[in-house]
Amino acid sequence: MKISILGAGNVATQLALVLKKTGNEVVQVYNRSNEVGVELAKTVGASFTSDLSQLQEADIYIIAVKDDAIAEVAGALKTDNKIVAHTSGTKSKDLLEGASDNFGIFYPLQTMTKSAKVDFKNVPLLVEGSNKQTTAKLEELAKSISKNVHRVDEQQRQWIHVAAVFANNFTNHMFGISEQILLSHGLEFEILKPLIFNFIQNLEQHSPSEIQTGPAIRRDFQTIEKHIQLLGDDTRLQKVYQVLTESIIEQASKANPLQNNF
């Protein structure tokens, strides 16, 4: 398919690269910044424009810009009812209805940076369209780059995005806190990596609830109290520890009500 990429950030860059690699034609890159946009366009053999009125004809226009800029970009598009899709995990596809009758979602569920390699074959791609034909076309494009394609509605996509924030962003923040604690006491984060990698491997075979360990799930209140004391110089970390501990205990209690008797 002939694709125009609107944006030149992390998602736009990775999508442009994989679309080019899988035999789709990236005909044009749009970006406000000439320097960044020209570089991406050159990399994928596309033309470049910083003027939305100068867009070339394409089969699909993918808007991969910051969420708060989607409506502005879509409002300036003239696509002759070609397909327009954005890549946001939370924004409604209806932001695009002024740009075309055929609009939708093309959301890759993956953390991306410009420099890191992304194995798109296993990246979940969530698609949704304003009509059956648009959905089918977006699905076809998605399947050209990934084996993991899902048709979802708007609410499902938003719930997936919330869950992903917990699973990825919040988890990485916990890693950052762990690193902070260790470094402040002359220790290296490297010591935790085997523990982390083993945990990730266990997720291949088990649900998270099945492999939850630690003092909270054991209701080891003496250890919990000791940890809170150790964090006494940082009330923020104390609060984070307490909130997460209470959440683990509450979730375990709901899963096994009899546990409340012990």
C-alpha positions in Angstrom: 0.0 0.0 0.0 1.0 3.6 -0.4 1.3 5.2 3.0 1.9 8.8 4.2 3.3 9.2 7.7 2.3 12.3 9.5 4.8 12.9 12.2 8.5 12.0 12.8 8.7 11.0 16.4 9.3 7.6 17.9 6.1 5.9 16.7 6.2 7.5 13.3 9.8 6.6 12.8 9.3 2.9 13.8 6.2 2.6 11.7 7.8 4.2 8.6 10.8 1.8 8.9 8.8 -1.4 9.3 6.3 -0.4 6.5 9.2 0.2 4.2 10.8 -3.1 5.2 7.7 -5.1 4.6 7.1 -3.9 1.1 4.7 -1.1 1.6 5.5 2.2 0.0 6.0 5.2 2.3 5.3 7.9 -0.3 5.6 11.0 2.0 6.5 12.1 5.5 4.9 15.2 7.0 6.4 17.0 10.0 6.5 20.6 11.3 10.3 20.3 11.9 12.1 20.1 8.6 15.3 18.7 10.0 13.8 15.7 11.7 11.2 15.1 9.0 13.6 15.3 6.1 15.9 12.8 7.8 13.1 10.2 8.2 11.8 10.8 4.7 15.3 10.2 3.3 15.7 7.0 5.3 12.6 5.5 3.9 12.9 6.9 0.4 9.9 9.2 0.7 9.3 12.8 -0.2 8.9 15.4 2.6 6.6 18.2 3.4 6.0 20.6 6.3 2.8 21.8 4.6 -0.3 19.7 5.0 -1.9 21.3 1.9 0.9 19.7 -0.1 0.3 16.1 0.8 0.6 13.6 -2.1 -2.1 11.0 -2.7 -1.8 7.9 -0.6 -4.0 4.9 0.2 -3.7 5.5 4.0 -2.6 8.5 6.0 -1.2 7.6 9.4 -1.2 10.4 12.0 1.5 9.6 14.5 1.8 12.8 16.4 1.3 13.7 20.1 -2.3 13.1 21.2 -3.1 16.8 21.7 -2.1 17.5 18.1 -4.2 14.9 16.4 -7.3 17.0 16.0 -5.3 19.9 14.6 -3.6 17.8 12.0 -6.7 16.0 11.0 -8.6 19.2 10.7 -6.1 20.5 8.1 -6.2 17.3 5.9 -7.8 17.0 2.5 -7.7 13.3 1.6 -10.4 12.8 -1.0 -11.9 10.2 1.4 -8.8 8.1 1.6 -8.3 6.3 4.9 -7.0 8.3 7.8 -5.9 6.6 11.0 -4.2 7.7 14.2 -1.9 5.8 16.5 -3.2 6.9 20.0 -4.1 4.4 22.7 -6.7 6.7 24.2 -8.0 9.3 21.8 -11.2 8.6 19.9 -11.2 7.8 16.2 -14.0 10.4 15.8 -11.3 13.1 15.9 -10.7 12.1 12.3 -14.2 12.2 10.9 -13.7 15.7 9.4 -10.7 14.5 7.4 -12.5 11.6 5.6 -15.5 9.3 5.7 -13.0 6.5 6.1 -11.1 6.8 9.3 -9.9 4.7 12.2 -7.2 3.5 14.6 -3.8 1.9 14.0 -2.4 1.5 17.5 0.8 -0.4 18.1 0.9 -1.6 21.7 4.6 -1.2 22.3 7.1 1.2 23.9 9.1 2.7 21.1 12.1 5.0 20.7 13.7 6.0 17.5 17.0 4.2 18.0 15.8 0.9 19.5 15.0 -2.1 17.2 11.4 -3.2 17.4 10.4 -6.7 16.4 7.0 -5.8 14.9 6.2 -9.5 14.1 5.1 -9.9 17.7 3.8 -6.4 18.5 0.1 -6.3 19.2 -1.5 -4.0 16.6 -5.0 -2.8 17.5 -7.2 -1.6 14.7 -10.7 -0.1 14.4 -12.5 1.6 11.5 -15.4 3.8 10.8 -16.9 1.2 8.6 -16.2 -2.5 7.6 -14.2 -1.6 4.5 -11.9 0.7 6.5 -11.4 -1.8 9.3 -10.6 -4.5 6.8 -8.0 -2.3 5.0 -6.3 -1.3 8.3 -6.3 -4.9 9.4 -4.7 -5.9 6.1 -2.0 -3.3 6.6 -1.4 -4.4 10.2 -1.0 -8.0 9.1 1.6 -7.0 6.6 3.9 -6.1 9.6 2.7 -8.1 12.5 1.3 -11.6 13.3 -0.5 -10.2 16.4 -3.4 -8.1 15.1 -6.6 -7.4 16.9 -9.9 -5.7 16.1 -11.0 -3.8 19.2 -13.6 -1.1 19.9 -12.7 2.3 21.4 -13.5 1.3 25.0 -11.5 -2.0 24.8 -8.5 -0.1 23.4 -8.7 2.4 26.2 -8.8 -0.3 28.9 -5.9 -2.0 27.2 -4.0 1.3 27.3 -4.7 1.7 31.1 -3.5 -1.9 31.7 -0.4 -1.3 29.7 0.5 1.8 31.8 0.3 -0.4 34.9 2.3 -3.3 33.3 5.0 -1.2 31.6 5.2 2.4 32.8 4.5 1.8 36.4 6.6 -1.3 36.5 9.6 0.6 35.0 9.1 3.3 37.7 9.3 0.6 40.3 12.6 -0.5 38.7 13.8 3.1 38.9 12.9 3.3 42.6 14.8 0.0 43.2 17.8 1.5 41.5 17.5 4.6 43.6 17.4 2.7 46.8 20.4 0.5 45.9 22.6 3.4 44.6 21.9 5.5 47.7 23.5 2.6 49.7 26.5 1.9 47.5 24.9 -1.0 45.6 24.3 -1.7 41.9 21.0 -2.4 40.2 22.7 -5.3 38.4 22.2 -7.5 41.4 18.4 -7.4 40.8 18.5 -8.3 37.1 18.5 -12.1 37.5 15.5 -11.8 39.8 13.7 -9.6 37.2 14.5 -11.8 34.2 13.4 -14.9 36.1 10.1 -13.2 36.9 9.5 -12.3 33.2 10.2 -15.9 32.2 7.7 -17.2 34.7 5.0 -15.0 33.1 5.4 -17.1 30.0 3.8 -20.0 31.8 1.7 -18.5 34.6 -0.7 -15.6 35.3 0.6 -12.8 37.5 -1.6 -13.8 40.4 -0.1 -17.3 40.4 3.4 -16.1 40.9 2.9 -13.2 43.3 5.4 -13.6 46.1 6.8 -11.4 48.9 5.9 -10.3 52.4 2.5 -8.8 51.5 1.1 -12.0 50.0 2.5 -13.9 52.9 1.1 -11.4 55.4 4.6 -11.1 56.9 3.8 -7.9 58.9 7.1 -7.9 60.8 9.1 -7.8 57.5 6.7 -5.1 56.1 7.1 -3.0 59.2 10.9 -3.4 59.0 10.9 -2.2 55.4 8.8 0.8 56.2 11.3 1.7 59.0 14.2 1.4 56.5 12.4 3.8 54.2 11.8 6.3 57.1 14.0 9.0 55.5 11.7 9.1 52.5 8.0 9.5 53.2 7.2 9.3 49.5 8.7 5.8 49.2 7.0 4.8 52.5 3.6 5.8 51.0 4.4 3.9 47.7 5.4 0.8 49.7 2.3 1.0 51.9 -0.1 1.5 49.0 1.3 -1.4 47.0 1.4 -3.7 50.0 -2.3 -2.9 50.9 -3.2 -3.5 47.2 -1.5 -6.9 47.1 -3.2 -8.0 50.4 -6.6 -6.8 49.2 -6.4 -8.5 45.8 -5.2 -11.7 47.4 -8.2 -11.5 49.9 -10.6 -11.1 47.0 -9.1 -14.1 45.2 -9.2 -16.3 48.3 -11.7 -15.0 50.9 -10.8 -17.8 53.3 -7.3 -16.2 53.6 -9.0 -13.5 55.7 -9.3 -16.0 58.5 -5.5 -16.4 58.9 
